[in-house]
């Protein structure tokens, strides 16, 4: 009960970091650890996704693409942090204050009833006004991502095409057919519908991905829960069960089975599972914020190709 009234940050604790061992074996151990691990997963996920968006800024800066910075990086950063950055802030405040506020209720009614009274779910002064502001920012960020970039690209391409046409009229009158055709081909290369659809897909993917990717980081909580429960089962049902008998052979058999279960299941299989899930989180949830993979096509070395080129 003290954890609910005084919060998780206790000055009198002899250790600055970690979970109080008094939770072990208590009736509220599982609900407490589930809540803790779930919130930690969200914090880690939001932090890593923000890092991915930040890397997209450096990528756009390296390629000197101001459009991506203004109409992709900034609205993406605003949208993600208006919703899940705010959720992370609520988690930290709840941890530090020991409040009984229901964060599910706060986030759901932030959309259903933004101007409603928060009641016991209010964590700080001005929370309702901040939620309305963040909701408006999230709504503004969606058309900010979607509309400006395609129309600006269309305008720039139109100005560039007109510039080529004007230069032809003023500089070359000897061959009236060559330059207009090349300028017309450059003009036809830009397909506004294709650019707009691509931007719309990218914007929708990010908006939906902000929700699904954050939820995907909850696999860290599920993995930790499965590992801890599996460890408890092996320890209590194998080692302690065998240790309760007076037979030395029974104790040795239990110890051997427990050692094999620890080595091959908890260390081997669980480590592989954790690696695969971490790999997926890096490749999908993290790298889709900045990595496009539109570089040079991979061409494996082949003697047959060299022989064909020489011929």
LOBADO-346157 format. One line per field, with one value per residue (C-alpha): residue number from 1; residue in three letters; z, x, y. Coordinates in Angstrom, 1 decimal. Each point is the difference from the previous one (the first is absolute). Layout:
REM residues N
n [NUM / ...]
res [ALA / ...]
c3 [Z / ...]
c1 [X / ...]
c2 [Y / ...]
END
This chain:
REM residues 311
n [1 / 2 / 3 / 4 / 5 / 6 / 7 / 8 / 9 / 10 / 11 / 12 / 13 / 14 / 15 / 16 / 17 / 18 / 19 / 20 / 21 / 22 / 23 / 24 / 25 / 26 / 27 / 28 / 29 / 30 / 31 / 32 / 33 / 34 / 35 / 36 / 37 / 38 / 39 / 40 / 41 / 42 / 43 / 44 / 45 / 46 / 47 / 48 / 49 / 50 / 51 / 52 / 53 / 54 / 55 / 56 / 57 / 58 / 59 / 60 / 61 / 62 / 63 / 64 / 65 / 66 / 67 / 68 / 69 / 70 / 71 / 72 / 73 / 74 / 75 / 76 / 77 / 78 / 79 / 80 / 81 / 82 / 83 / 84 / 85 / 86 / 87 / 88 / 89 / 90 / 91 / 92 / 93 / 94 / 95 / 96 / 97 / 98 / 99 / 100 / 101 / 102 / 103 / 104 / 105 / 106 / 107 / 108 / 109 / 110 / 111 / 112 / 113 / 114 / 115 / 116 / 117 / 118 / 119 / 120 / 121 / 122 / 123 / 124 / 125 / 126 / 127 / 128 / 129 / 130 / 131 / 132 / 133 / 134 / 135 / 136 / 137 / 138 / 139 / 140 / 141 / 142 / 143 / 144 / 145 / 146 / 147 / 148 / 149 / 150 / 151 / 152 / 153 / 154 / 155 / 156 / 157 / 158 / 159 / 160 / 161 / 162 / 163 / 164 / 165 / 166 / 167 / 168 / 169 / 170 / 171 / 172 / 173 / 174 / 175 / 176 / 177 / 178 / 179 / 180 / 181 / 182 / 183 / 184 / 185 / 186 / 187 / 188 / 189 / 190 / 191 / 192 / 193 / 194 / 195 / 196 / 197 / 198 / 199 / 200 / 201 / 202 / 203 / 204 / 205 / 206 / 207 / 208 / 209 / 210 / 211 / 212 / 213 / 214 / 215 / 216 / 217 / 218 / 219 / 220 / 221 / 222 / 223 / 224 / 225 / 226 / 227 / 228 / 229 / 230 / 231 / 232 / 233 / 234 / 235 / 236 / 237 / 238 / 239 / 240 / 241 / 242 / 243 / 244 / 245 / 246 / 247 / 248 / 249 / 250 / 251 / 252 / 253 / 254 / 255 / 256 / 257 / 258 / 259 / 260 / 261 / 262 / 263 / 264 / 265 / 266 / 267 / 268 / 269 / 270 / 271 / 272 / 273 / 274 / 275 / 276 / 277 / 278 / 279 / 280 / 281 / 282 / 283 / 284 / 285 / 286 / 287 / 288 / 289 / 290 / 291 / 292 / 293 / 294 / 295 / 296 / 297 / 298 / 299 / 300 / 301 / 302 / 303 / 304 / 305 / 306 / 307 / 308 / 309 / 310 / 311]
res [UNK / UNK / UNK / UNK / UNK / UNK / UNK / UNK / UNK / UNK / UNK / UNK / UNK / UNK / UNK / UNK / UNK / UNK / UNK / UNK / UNK / UNK / UNK / UNK / UNK / UNK / UNK / UNK / UNK / UNK / UNK / UNK / UNK / UNK / UNK / UNK / UNK / UNK / UNK / UNK / UNK / UNK / UNK / UNK / UNK / UNK / UNK / UNK / UNK / UNK / UNK / UNK / UNK / UNK / UNK / UNK / UNK / UNK / UNK / UNK / UNK / UNK / UNK / UNK / UNK / UNK / UNK / UNK / UNK / UNK / UNK / UNK / UNK / UNK / UNK / UNK / UNK / UNK / UNK / UNK / UNK / UNK / UNK / UNK / UNK / UNK / UNK / UNK / UNK / UNK / UNK / UNK / UNK / UNK / UNK / UNK / UNK / UNK / UNK / UNK / UNK / UNK / UNK / UNK / UNK / UNK / UNK / UNK / UNK / UNK / UNK / UNK / UNK / UNK / UNK / UNK / UNK / UNK / UNK / UNK / UNK / UNK / UNK / UNK / UNK / UNK / UNK / UNK / UNK / UNK / UNK / UNK / UNK / UNK / UNK / UNK / UNK / UNK / UNK / UNK / UNK / UNK / UNK / UNK / UNK / UNK / UNK / UNK / UNK / UNK / UNK / UNK / UNK / UNK / UNK / UNK / UNK / UNK / UNK / UNK / UNK / UNK / UNK / UNK / UNK / UNK / UNK / UNK / UNK / UNK / UNK / UNK / UNK / UNK / UNK / UNK / UNK / UNK / UNK / UNK / UNK / UNK / UNK / UNK / UNK / UNK / UNK / UNK / UNK / UNK / UNK / UNK / UNK / UNK / UNK / UNK / UNK / UNK / UNK / UNK / UNK / UNK / UNK / UNK / UNK / UNK / UNK / UNK / UNK / UNK / UNK / UNK / UNK / UNK / UNK / UNK / UNK / UNK / UNK / UNK / UNK / UNK / UNK / UNK / UNK / UNK / UNK / UNK / UNK / UNK / UNK / UNK / UNK / UNK / UNK / UNK / UNK / UNK / UNK / UNK / UNK / UNK / UNK / UNK / UNK / UNK / UNK / UNK / UNK / UNK / UNK / UNK / UNK / UNK / UNK / UNK / UNK / UNK / UNK / UNK / UNK / UNK / UNK / UNK / UNK / UNK / UNK / UNK / UNK / UNK / UNK / UNK / UNK / UNK / UNK / UNK / UNK / UNK / UNK / UNK / UNK / UNK / UNK / UNK / UNK / UNK / UNK / UNK / UNK / UNK / UNK / UNK / UNK / UNK / UNK / UNK / UNK / UNK / UNK / UNK / UNK / UNK / UNK / UNK / UNK / UNK / UNK / UNK / UNK / UNK / UNK]
c3 [0.0 / 0.6 / -3.7 / -0.8 / 2.5 / -0.1 / -3.6 / -1.4 / 0.8 / 3.7 / 1.6 / 2.8 / -2.4 / 0.3 / -3.8 / -2.6 / -2.8 / -0.3 / 1.4 / 3.7 / 0.8 / 2.5 / -3.1 / -0.5 / 1.2 / 0.8 / -1.3 / -2.0 / -1.6 / -3.4 / -0.4 / 1.1 / -2.2 / -3.0 / 0.4 / 0.4 / -3.0 / -2.2 / 0.7 / -0.4 / -3.4 / -1.1 / 1.2 / -1.9 / -3.1 / -0.1 / 0.6 / -2.8 / -2.5 / 0.9 / -0.7 / -3.4 / -0.9 / 1.1 / -2.3 / -2.9 / 0.7 / -0.4 / -3.1 / -1.6 / 1.1 / -1.6 / -3.3 / 0.4 / -0.2 / 1.7 / -1.0 / 2.0 / 3.1 / -0.2 / -1.1 / 1.3 / 2.9 / 1.9 / -0.3 / 0.8 / 3.1 / 1.1 / -0.7 / 1.8 / 3.1 / 0.1 / 0.7 / 1.2 / 1.2 / 2.2 / 1.2 / 1.0 / 1.9 / 1.9 / 0.8 / 1.5 / 2.0 / 1.3 / 1.1 / 1.8 / 1.8 / 0.7 / -1.4 / -0.5 / -3.3 / -2.7 / -3.1 / -2.2 / 0.9 / -0.5 / -3.6 / -1.1 / 1.2 / -1.4 / -3.3 / 1.1 / 2.3 / -0.1 / 2.0 / 2.6 / 3.7 / 0.8 / 3.7 / 1.8 / -3.3 / 0.1 / 0.5 / -0.2 / -0.3 / -3.6 / -1.2 / -1.7 / -2.0 / -0.9 / -1.3 / -2.2 / -1.4 / -0.7 / -1.6 / -2.3 / -0.9 / -0.8 / -2.3 / -1.7 / -0.5 / -2.3 / -2.8 / 0.6 / -1.0 / -2.9 / -2.1 / -0.2 / -1.4 / -3.1 / -1.0 / 0.7 / -2.2 / -2.7 / 0.2 / -0.2 / -2.9 / -1.9 / 0.6 / -1.2 / -3.1 / -0.8 / 0.5 / -2.6 / -2.5 / 0.4 / -0.5 / -3.2 / -1.4 / 0.7 / -0.9 / -2.6 / -3.2 / -2.3 / 1.0 / 1.3 / 0.6 / 2.2 / 3.1 / 0.4 / -0.2 / 2.8 / 2.1 / -0.6 / 1.0 / 3.2 / 0.7 / -0.6 / 2.4 / 2.9 / 0.8 / 2.7 / 0.6 / 0.7 / 2.3 / 1.9 / 0.4 / 1.2 / 2.6 / 1.1 / 0.5 / 1.9 / 2.2 / 0.8 / 0.6 / 2.6 / 1.7 / 0.4 / 0.6 / 3.0 / 1.7 / -1.2 / 0.5 / 3.6 / 0.7 / -1.6 / 2.6 / 2.6 / -1.2 / 2.3 / 2.9 / -1.2 / -0.5 / 3.5 / 1.5 / -1.7 / 1.0 / 3.6 / 0.3 / -1.7 / 2.4 / 3.0 / -1.3 / -0.5 / 3.4 / 2.1 / -1.9 / -0.7 / 2.4 / 3.1 / -0.6 / -0.3 / 3.0 / 2.2 / -0.1 / 2.2 / -2.8 / -1.4 / -3.4 / -0.2 / 0.8 / -2.6 / -2.7 / 0.8 / -0.1 / -3.3 / -1.6 / 1.3 / -1.3 / -3.5 / 0.0 / 1.0 / -2.6 / -3.0 / 0.6 / 2.1 / -1.4 / -3.5 / -1.2 / 1.9 / -1.2 / -3.6 / 0.4 / 1.6 / -2.9 / -2.7 / 1.6 / 0.5 / -3.6 / -1.2 / 2.2 / -1.5 / -3.6 / 0.0 / 2.8 / 0.1 / -3.5 / -1.8 / 1.4 / -2.1 / -2.1 / -3.6 / -1.6 / -3.4 / -0.6 / -2.5 / -1.0 / 1.2 / -2.8 / 1.2 / -1.6 / -2.9 / -2.4 / -2.5 / 0.0 / -0.6 / -2.9 / -1.6 / 0.4 / -1.7 / -2.9]
c1 [0.0 / 2.9 / 0.9 / -3.3 / 0.2 / 3.6 / 0.9 / 2.7 / 2.7 / 0.8 / 2.8 / 0.5 / 0.8 / 3.5 / 0.3 / -0.5 / -1.4 / -2.0 / -3.1 / -0.5 / 0.6 / -2.9 / -2.4 / 1.3 / -2.5 / -2.7 / -3.6 / 0.5 / 3.3 / -1.3 / -2.4 / 2.8 / 2.7 / -2.4 / -0.8 / 3.6 / 1.3 / -2.8 / 0.8 / 3.7 / -0.7 / -1.9 / 2.7 / 2.7 / -2.1 / -0.9 / 3.7 / 1.2 / -2.6 / 0.9 / 3.6 / -1.0 / -1.9 / 3.1 / 2.2 / -2.4 / 0.8 / 3.8 / -0.7 / -2.0 / 2.6 / 2.8 / -1.9 / -0.9 / -3.7 / -1.8 / -3.5 / 0.5 / 1.1 / -2.9 / -2.8 / 1.1 / 2.4 / -1.8 / -3.6 / 1.0 / 1.8 / -3.0 / -2.5 / 1.9 / 0.7 / -3.4 / -1.4 / 2.6 / 2.5 / -2.8 / -0.8 / 3.7 / -0.1 / -3.1 / 1.7 / 3.0 / -2.2 / -2.1 / 3.2 / 1.4 / -3.2 / -1.6 / -3.3 / -2.9 / -0.9 / -1.2 / 2.1 / -2.3 / -2.8 / 2.1 / 1.1 / -3.5 / -1.9 / 2.6 / -1.6 / -3.6 / -0.5 / 3.0 / -1.7 / -1.5 / 1.0 / 2.9 / -0.9 / 2.4 / 1.9 / 1.5 / 3.7 / 1.1 / -1.4 / -1.0 / -0.3 / -3.3 / 1.2 / 3.2 / -1.9 / -2.2 / 3.1 / 1.7 / -3.1 / -0.2 / 3.7 / -0.4 / -3.0 / 2.0 / 3.0 / -1.9 / -0.9 / 3.4 / 1.6 / -2.4 / -0.7 / 2.8 / 2.9 / -1.8 / -1.3 / 3.4 / 1.7 / -2.6 / 0.6 / 3.8 / -0.2 / -2.3 / 2.3 / 3.0 / -1.9 / -1.0 / 3.5 / 1.3 / -2.7 / 0.9 / 3.7 / -0.9 / -1.9 / 2.8 / 3.1 / -0.6 / -2.0 / 2.0 / -1.6 / -3.6 / -0.8 / 2.8 / -0.2 / -3.8 / 0.0 / 2.6 / -1.7 / -3.3 / 1.5 / 1.3 / -3.5 / -1.6 / 2.4 / -1.7 / -3.3 / -1.9 / -2.5 / 2.7 / 1.9 / -3.2 / -1.0 / 3.5 / -0.1 / -3.5 / 1.1 / 3.1 / -2.1 / -2.7 / 2.7 / 1.7 / -3.3 / -1.1 / 3.5 / 0.4 / -2.7 / 0.9 / 3.7 / -0.4 / -2.2 / 2.6 / 2.5 / -2.2 / 1.6 / 2.8 / -2.4 / -1.4 / 3.5 / 1.0 / -3.2 / 0.4 / 3.6 / -0.6 / -3.0 / 2.0 / 2.9 / -2.4 / -1.5 / 3.3 / 1.3 / -3.0 / -1.3 / 3.3 / 2.8 / -2.0 / -2.3 / 2.9 / 1.8 / -3.0 / 0.8 / 2.6 / 1.3 / 3.4 / -0.7 / -3.3 / 1.8 / 2.7 / -2.5 / -2.0 / 3.3 / 1.0 / -3.4 / 0.0 / 3.5 / -1.0 / -3.2 / 2.0 / 2.7 / -2.1 / -3.4 / 0.7 / 3.4 / -0.1 / -3.6 / -0.9 / 3.1 / -0.8 / -3.5 / 1.1 / 2.5 / -2.6 / -2.6 / 2.7 / 1.1 / -3.6 / -0.5 / 3.2 / -0.8 / -3.7 / -1.0 / 3.3 / 1.4 / -3.2 / 0.3 / 3.0 / 1.3 / -1.4 / 2.4 / -0.1 / 3.7 / 2.0 / -1.4 / 2.1 / 1.8 / 1.9 / 3.3 / -0.2 / 2.7 / -2.7 / -1.1 / 3.6 / 0.4 / -3.2 / 1.2 / 3.3 / -1.7]
c2 [0.0 / 2.3 / -0.1 / 1.5 / 2.9 / 0.9 / -0.9 / -2.2 / 2.6 / -0.4 / 1.9 / -2.5 / -2.9 / -1.4 / -0.4 / 2.7 / -2.2 / -3.2 / -1.7 / -0.4 / -3.8 / 0.2 / -0.3 / -3.6 / -2.5 / 2.6 / -0.2 / 3.1 / -1.0 / -0.9 / 3.0 / 2.4 / -1.5 / -0.2 / 3.7 / 0.9 / -2.0 / 1.2 / 3.6 / -0.6 / -1.5 / 3.0 / 2.4 / -2.0 / -0.1 / 3.7 / 0.9 / -2.2 / 1.2 / 3.6 / -0.9 / -1.5 / 3.3 / 2.0 / -2.1 / 0.8 / 3.7 / -0.6 / -2.1 / 2.8 / 2.6 / -2.1 / -0.1 / 3.7 / -0.8 / 2.8 / -1.3 / -3.2 / 2.0 / 2.5 / -2.3 / -3.4 / 0.2 / 2.8 / -1.3 / -3.6 / 1.2 / 2.0 / -2.8 / -2.7 / 2.1 / 1.6 / -3.5 / -2.4 / 2.5 / 1.3 / -3.5 / -0.5 / 3.3 / -1.2 / -3.3 / 1.8 / 2.4 / -2.9 / -1.8 / 3.0 / 1.0 / -3.4 / 1.2 / -2.4 / 1.6 / -2.4 / 0.7 / -2.1 / 2.3 / 3.1 / -1.0 / -1.2 / 3.0 / 2.3 / -0.8 / -0.7 / 2.9 / 2.4 / 2.8 / -2.4 / 0.1 / -2.3 / -0.5 / -2.3 / -0.6 / 3.5 / -0.3 / 3.6 / 3.5 / 1.0 / -3.6 / 0.4 / 3.1 / -1.8 / -3.0 / 2.2 / 1.8 / -3.4 / -1.4 / 3.1 / -0.3 / -3.7 / 0.8 / 2.8 / -2.2 / -2.5 / 2.5 / 1.6 / -3.3 / -0.7 / 3.1 / 2.5 / -2.1 / -1.3 / 3.4 / 1.7 / -2.7 / 0.7 / 3.7 / -0.4 / -2.4 / 2.4 / 3.0 / -2.1 / -1.1 / 3.5 / 1.1 / -2.5 / 1.1 / 3.7 / -0.7 / -1.9 / 3.0 / 2.4 / -2.0 / -2.6 / 0.6 / -2.3 / -3.3 / 0.7 / -3.7 / -1.2 / 2.0 / 0.0 / -3.8 / -0.3 / 2.6 / -1.8 / -3.3 / 1.5 / 1.5 / -3.4 / -1.7 / 1.7 / -1.7 / 2.0 / -2.8 / -2.5 / 2.4 / 0.9 / -3.7 / -0.9 / 2.9 / -1.1 / -3.6 / 1.2 / 2.3 / -2.6 / -2.6 / 2.3 / 0.9 / -3.6 / -1.1 / 2.4 / -2.0 / -3.5 / 0.5 / 1.2 / -3.0 / -2.3 / 1.1 / -1.7 / -3.3 / 0.9 / -0.1 / -3.3 / -1.5 / 1.1 / -1.4 / -3.4 / -0.2 / 0.8 / -2.4 / -2.7 / 0.5 / -0.1 / -3.3 / -1.7 / 1.2 / -0.9 / -3.0 / -1.7 / 1.1 / 0.8 / -3.0 / -2.4 / 1.7 / -0.8 / -3.7 / -1.7 / -2.2 / 1.1 / -1.6 / 1.9 / 3.3 / -0.7 / -0.8 / 3.1 / 2.1 / -1.5 / 0.6 / 3.6 / 0.6 / -1.3 / 2.1 / 3.1 / -0.5 / -1.1 / 1.7 / 3.1 / 0.8 / -1.5 / 0.2 / 3.2 / 1.8 / -0.9 / 1.2 / 3.3 / 0.5 / -0.6 / 2.3 / 2.7 / -0.4 / 0.5 / 3.1 / 1.5 / -0.9 / 1.0 / 2.3 / 1.9 / 0.0 / 0.8 / 3.5 / 0.9 / -3.0 / -0.2 / -2.5 / 1.8 / 0.0 / -2.1 / -3.4 / -2.9 / -1.8 / -3.1 / -0.7 / -2.5 / -1.2 / -0.8 / 3.7 / 1.1 / -2.4 / 1.3 / 3.6 / -0.9 / -1.6]
END
